[in-house]
Amino acid sequence: MRFRHVERGGLYFRVADPQRQDPLDGSASATAGGRWNPPGSFAFVYLCGTRDVARGIVLRRFEDDPYGPLDFPPEQRPRLVETDVPRGRFVDVVTDAGCRAAGLPTTYPRDAGGVEVGWGRCRPIGQAAWDQDEPGIACRSTAVMPHDRGEELAWFDRGDQLTALGRQPFDEWFG
């Protein structure tokens, strides 16, 4: 697959389980799979371009539940980890041209009818990017309103370590 690329790097945010020893370890995504990788495959570390996207990720996790993050004790609420992503050229699923090159609609993360593009359609793109030794995928976020155009970065965990710059308890970053 011939991808378009965008340059990304610098400050990104990871929504992390406070119980997790290494919040920048992507091995859980390799086991469970996600939008860009099937279960039992390769590892991603999913990062948010802004705090607003991180908030959207948390709200989305609880959208079908009768409880929310404030129903947990403070020490069990998601933490925000600031990280420094090395500058590089990432697969472009941000611009309309990048979406087309990846085989996605220009309306991504939704199709022309407003329905969210499923993981089954994204996973082959992630596999192709992995196979081509791409550093990751810069993509429009599914966790914010369509007009907000927030970004996420699916960073391939190929053994290179991301640097954690700091961790913030839920009450300091979410509100």
C-alpha positions in Angstrom: 0.0 0.0 0.0 1.3 3.4 -0.9 0.6 5.8 2.0 0.9 9.6 2.3 2.7 10.9 5.3 2.5 13.8 7.8 5.3 14.9 10.1 4.4 14.5 13.8 6.3 14.4 17.1 6.6 16.3 20.3 4.1 16.4 23.1 1.4 13.7 23.1 -0.8 12.3 25.9 -1.6 8.8 27.0 -4.7 7.9 29.0 -3.4 5.3 31.4 -4.7 2.9 34.0 -3.1 4.0 37.3 -2.4 0.4 38.2 -0.4 -0.2 35.1 3.4 -0.5 35.8 4.5 1.0 32.5 1.8 3.1 30.9 3.8 3.5 27.7 4.0 -0.3 27.1 1.9 -1.4 24.1 1.9 -5.1 24.8 -1.7 -5.1 25.9 -2.8 -3.8 22.5 -0.9 -6.7 20.8 -2.9 -9.2 22.8 -6.4 -7.5 22.6 -6.0 -5.7 19.3 -7.5 -2.4 18.5 -8.5 -0.1 15.6 -5.3 -0.6 13.8 -4.2 -4.1 14.8 -5.9 -7.5 15.1 -5.7 -9.4 18.4 -2.5 -11.4 18.8 -0.5 -9.3 16.4 1.8 -6.3 17.0 1.8 -3.6 19.6 0.7 0.0 19.4 0.7 2.7 22.0 -2.4 4.9 21.5 -1.7 8.6 22.1 -3.8 11.7 22.1 -2.9 14.9 20.4 -4.6 17.1 23.0 -6.1 16.9 26.4 -9.5 17.3 24.8 -9.0 14.1 22.8 -7.8 12.4 26.0 -11.0 13.5 27.8 -13.0 12.2 24.8 -11.3 8.9 25.1 -12.3 8.6 28.7 -15.9 9.6 28.1 -16.1 7.2 25.2 -14.9 4.3 27.4 -17.9 4.9 29.8 -20.6 5.9 27.3 -22.6 2.7 27.5 -22.0 2.1 31.2 -24.3 3.2 34.1 -21.3 4.7 35.9 -18.4 7.0 35.0 -14.9 7.7 36.0 -16.0 9.9 39.0 -17.7 6.8 40.5 -14.2 5.3 41.2 -12.0 6.2 44.0 -9.4 8.9 43.0 -6.5 6.4 43.0 -8.4 4.2 40.4 -9.3 7.0 37.9 -7.3 7.2 34.6 -4.1 9.2 34.7 -2.7 11.3 32.0 0.9 10.6 30.9 2.7 13.3 29.0 5.1 11.8 26.5 7.6 13.1 24.0 7.3 11.4 20.6 10.3 11.4 18.4 9.7 13.6 15.3 9.1 11.6 12.2 6.9 10.9 9.1 3.8 9.0 10.1 1.1 7.4 7.9 -1.4 10.1 7.1 -5.0 9.4 8.1 -5.5 13.1 9.0 -5.8 14.8 5.6 -8.4 14.0 3.0 -5.6 12.9 0.6 -4.1 10.7 3.3 -7.4 9.0 4.0 -7.9 8.3 0.2 -4.4 6.9 -0.1 -5.1 4.6 2.8 -8.4 3.4 1.2 -10.6 5.3 3.7 -13.3 7.8 3.0 -12.5 11.5 3.2 -15.2 11.6 5.9 -13.1 9.3 8.2 -13.6 8.4 11.0 -17.1 8.1 9.7 -18.4 7.0 6.4 -20.5 9.2 4.1 -23.6 8.1 6.0 -22.2 9.2 9.4 -21.5 5.7 10.7 -18.1 5.2 12.3 -15.7 3.2 10.1 -15.2 -0.1 11.7 -12.0 -1.7 13.0 -12.2 -4.4 10.4 -11.6 -1.8 7.7 -8.7 -0.2 9.6 -6.8 -3.3 10.7 -5.5 -4.1 7.2 -4.2 -0.6 6.9 -2.4 -1.0 10.3 -1.0 -4.3 9.1 0.3 -2.8 5.9 1.9 0.1 7.8 3.5 -2.3 10.2 4.8 -4.5 7.4 6.3 -1.4 5.7 8.2 -0.4 8.9 6.2 2.8 9.4 6.7 4.4 12.8 2.9 4.7 13.3 -0.3 6.2 12.1 -1.5 9.8 12.7 -5.3 9.7 12.5 -8.4 11.7 13.1 -9.8 10.9 16.5 -13.0 8.9 16.8 -13.4 10.2 20.4 -14.3 13.8 19.6 -17.2 15.5 17.8 -16.8 15.3 13.9 -16.3 19.0 13.6 -13.5 19.1 16.2 -11.0 17.1 14.1 -8.9 16.0 17.0 -5.9 13.7 16.4 -4.6 10.5 17.8 -1.3 8.9 17.1 -1.0 5.1 17.0 2.7 4.7 17.7 4.1 1.3 16.8 5.9 -0.2 19.8 8.9 -1.7 18.0 11.1 -1.6 21.1 11.9 2.1 21.0 11.0 3.7 24.2 8.8 6.7 24.5 9.8 9.1 27.2 7.3 9.9 29.9 7.6 13.6 30.8 5.1 13.5 33.7 1.9 11.9 35.0 -1.2 13.8 36.2 -3.9 12.4 38.4 -7.4 12.4 37.0 -8.6 15.4 39.0 -5.8 17.6 37.7 -6.3 17.0 34.0 -9.9 15.9 33.4 -12.0 18.7 34.8 
